[in-house]
Amino acid sequence: MNDHSAYQTAELAEVYDAIYAGREDTRFWQAMALATAARPILELGCGTGRVLLSLARAGHEITGVDLSEHMLDVCRAKLRREPPAVRERVRLLAADMTSFELGRRFAAITIPFASFQHLLTAEQQLACLERCRAHLLPHGALVLDLPNPSPAPLSAVQEQLDARATAVELVDWTAGRRIRWWATVTDSRPSLQRYAFEVTYEVIGADGTVRRLNETLVLRYVFRYELEHLLVRAGFRITALYGDYDCSPFGDASPAMIFVAEPVDDRAGGDSACA
């Protein structure tokens, strides 16, 4: 993975979990999981288990891999509060998505919520895809989602981040705390398709005290045909490309690129989540 492992402290992992708990992509991943016919699933970049736990509760056996032990600790804490049947379906491992070896294969491998962007070179991206290929069962499916990048200059990226800098208040977060957060682009390397941004979180206590946390992230954006070529080089064929979690066709205005791919030497890959 990249040299910077995101969410390096327990506090940052906890804040991440609070902010993104309400993302509305879980229905898509649940629909995808139904296509595996209750066979095992591997999620790369599982983080705090936002997607993973929803699938385990629905009856799926799932292994989660993440590079951040702090994120996994949050997931483990939530898992301990689940019924025994759910806990038995989950396996969590700290590993790099470019070099993992689990000794088993899966019906589906998922990389949700743009985790693939943490891979900063084509070599790292190919290594990840090749590891996915090696861990898929015959007729298995790889499903990953990424933002649909704009070819506009970096100023447009900053404008998008500025628009998201509106306060996010989680009134019911533990002990009445709220979180206000925003992001600022701090570096851009267009020739490498990378940019760095600093995310600032202000945790507002019930008594009005404010504690500030900062996290710097470096991401690489990927374009549609670039990823198609990477998938082909890694031994996949693309079976579906969606533009959003409602399975709408990919187009110019699509906010996302959601790829479903199968190994090329399989006659039929995993069923589409939107079939």
N, C-alpha and C positions, 0 to 999 in steps of 0.2 A: 504494500500500500504506500501512501505518501509518507514523508518523514514526520509529518505532524499528525499525531493521532488525536482526533477531535474529542472534545469533552473529557479533558484530562483530570478533572476533579470531580468528587462526588457531588458537590454543589451544582456544578454545571450540568451533570447528568440529571439531577433532580429537576432543575429548571427546564431543561429540554423536555422532559416527560410532561411537565405541567402545561407547557405551551402547545405541544403538538398532539396532546391526547385526543383532541376533538377533530382531527383530520378526517375527511369524509371519503377516504379511499378504501376503507376496510371491506365494504360490500363487494367491490371489484375482486379483491384478493380472496374473499370467501367464495365467490362464484368460480374463480379459477381453481380453488382447492377442490370443489365438487367434481371437477373433471378428472381428478387423480384416482377416483374410485377407492378412496380411503387408503391409498398407498402413501408411503412416506414422502414428506416435503422437506426441503432444505431452504432456509432463508439466510441469505448473506446480508450482513449489515442489519442484524435484527434489533440492535440497540436495546431499548428498555422493554421490548416485547409488545409494543402497541399493536402491530399486525399479528405477530406470532401468537399471542395469547387468545386473540379472537378466533383464530383457526383451531387452536387446541381445545377451546371451549366447545367448538362445533364438532369435535370428535376426531380431528386429524392428528396423526402422529407427525411431529415436526421437530427438526433440529435447527437451532439458531446459532449462527456464528457471528462474532463481532470482535473488532480489534480492541475496543475499549472495555477494560475490566469494570470501570465505574458504571458504564451503561448496563453491563451484564449484572452488576450487583443490584441495580434498581429492578431489573427484570426478575432476578432470583427472589428478591423480597416480595414482589407481587405474586410470583408463582407460589411461594409458601402460603399465601392466603387463599389459594385455589383449592377446590376439592381434590382428594387423592386421585381420582380418575383423570383429571386434567393434568396434574403433576406428572403422572406416569407417562403421558404422551409427549413430554417435552424433554429435550436434551440441549444444554447450552454449552458452548465452547468458545474460548478466546483463541482466535486464530486470524491470520492474514488471508484476505480473500484471493490473493495472488498465489498462495503456496499451500493451501490447506490439503490435507490428506486424511479422510475420515474412515477409509476401509469399508465403505459400503456405497450403494447407489440409491438414487431417489427418483420418484415418479415425476417430480417437478422441482425446479430450483428457481427461487424468486430473488430479485434484487430490488426491493421497493424503495420509494421516496428518494430517488436520485443518488443512492449510495455509490453508484458506479462513478460519479463525478469526483470522488476522492482519489481515483486512480489518475495520476498526473502525466503519464506517458503512454504511448501506444504499446510499448513493451509490457507495462503493467496491465493494461486493459486486455491484451491478448493472453497474458498469463492467467488472468482471472477466467476468461472465457474458456480457455483450454482446461482449467481445473473443473469448470462446470461440465464441460463435455465428458470428462473422465468420470464424473460422479452421477451421470444420468443413466437411469434404466433404459432398456430398449423402448422406443416409442415415448420417451420422456419429453418434457417441455421446459424450456428456459423462458422465464417471463421477467422482463426488467422495464422499469419506467424512468424516464429522464424528462427534464423540461425541454420544450422546443425552443432552441436558442434563436435569438434575433440577430440578424447580420448587422444591426445598427451599431454605431460606435459605443464605447464604454459609457459615454455620458447618458445614453438611454438606459443602460443597466443601473446607473446611479439614480436616475429618475424613478425607476421601478422600486428600488430599495427605499428611496425617500418616501414614496407613496405608502410603503408598508411600515413606516416609522411611527404611525399612529399608535397611541398607547394601547397595549393589550392588557386588560385587567381581568384577573381570575379571582373574583371576590371570594369564591368558595374554596380556594386552594387552602391547604392545611393552615389551621389556626388563624383564618381570616386574612392571610397575606394576599397581596396582589403583585403582579409583575408588569412592568413597563419595559418595552424593548425596542431597539432599532438597529439597523445595520448600515455601515458606511464602507464603500470601496476604498481600500488603502493601497492597492497596487494592481497593475494590469500588465499582462504580457500577451498581447494579441498574437504574436508569432508562435507562441506556445499554447494558445487557446486557454490561458489560465487567468484567473483573477483572484485576488485576496480581499477579504472583507472582514471588518471587525464588528462583532455583534456585542452590543451593550445591553445588559439586563439590569434593571433596577428593581430589587425586591423590596416592596413596601410592607413593612410589618403592620400588625393590627394597631400598634401604638403610634404609627406614623413615621417611624424611623426608616431610613432608606439605606440599603446596602447594595453596592454596585459590583457586578461581575462582568468580566470581559473575556471574549473568546475570539481568536483569529482563525479563520478558516481559509484554506486554499483549495480551489475547485478547478476542474478542467471541463469546459463545455464541449459537447460532442454534437455534430450535425448528423442529420438523417442518413445520408449516403455513406458518410464516414463509418457509422456504426454498422450499416449493412455490410460494408467491405470487411470490417473486423469480424463480424459473425461468420461470414463465408470463409475467411482465412482460418478461423478456429474450428471449422467443420460443421457449421450449422446452415440450415435454410430457414428463411423467414416465412412463417405461416399466417401471421396477422400483424398489422400495425394500426393501432388506435390513437386517436388524438386526445382522448380524455378517459376518465374512469367510467363514463357512461357508454363506452365502446363506440363512440362516434368515429367516423372515418377521419384519418389524418389529413389535415389541410393547412393552408397558409396561416390561419388564425388559431390553430390548435394550441392549447397551452402545454400539452405533453406529447411525448413520443413513447408509446407503450408497445414494446416488441414482444411477440411470441415466436419462438424459434425451436426447431427440432434438429437432431443430429441428421446429417445428410445420408448416412447409410441405413436409416430406418425408413420403412415404407410409409409409416404414418406416425405422426408425432402426437403429443398430448393434446387433448381437446381444448379448443379455445374457451376462455372464460365467458365469451359472449356468443357461443354457438346456440 
